[in-house]
Amino acid sequence: MHSAIPGLLPTTGFAYRGLVHVSDWLPSLLELASGSKAAASPASLAQLDGHALLDAIRFNRTSPRTELLHNIDTFGGAGPHGFGNAAMRVGDLKLIVGTPGKGDHFVPPGCAPEVCVPPVPPAGRGCAPDAKDTSLWLFDLAADPYELCNLAAVRPADVAALLARLQFYNDSAVPTLYPPDDPASNPANRSGVEQGSWGPWRPDEL
């Protein structure tokens, strides 16, 4: 955030580490434009998921946001924990359930592999290596920002707490609609000059 208005950013020269989600920008910018929290929170915006973060950013204070739901995806079924593939963050802790996919740590651009050594899990913290059937990961992002040390086995109370927050959001989630495949969308089934190409296959419905 940058401004030439004197005093708008009384604290400078820091990287803000508070928890922020994209939904927080609207109430924060409204607060900035209006100059008051009351004006930034009209009745029509009372149900926003976002938090007004202007003061937190201006003065490098603790974020009013304490948790963040990354996703609940049941496309492949509910899975062993009832949430399919899901992730939840509360404070510095992040819980991942299901099968999030295989990830690799890449060498930063312009950095030779022999110079930039890939990160390794912190030692002596109860890190559990991944197994073929691993479906729970708990990371302490403050100590392990690369998410290399799975603490799920040694911190069951934290796992239970984050699973409870996932359940809270899942209880109020709108059921996901996965329509059946439409053969008309297959490029091979298009006709004329459009055969073999991707594009809209149904008329616009206004």
C-alpha angles and dihedrals in degrees: 000000000000132000140160091215107115113245096012090114104028091166115055141162097057139107111235110233099180121121111269132175128192089248089065094067097074097056090039093053091044089053090049092049096045099039095225139071092226093057090046091059109056118167091258090061098040093105096053116130091217130094127223103245102174097112092041091055096039095052100027092244131157112287116249086222110090101170142027131199107215099184148319110207119176097170091120094041135279094293126203094309100042097247103083105216110351143151133200132182125201115177108314094340123095124189123198121188132185123014109323094178134256115300132188132197109239128208109252115253113277093015119118114227091232089058102038105056113204112251119260128208115270111263126240098017100107096262112178119212117232117264128193091260098042108135103159128065126176118187132184099216095192091061098026112033092164090060094233101134115071107204097175094111096049099040105047094154091059090047090052092049093052092044087055090054090049088052090050092057094039091055091062098036119121108244111261117245115213106182119207120264115276111221089205089070091065108105089220090062095055119100139222120006090342094062111122095018132106119242146108111322100182129060116258112268110212 
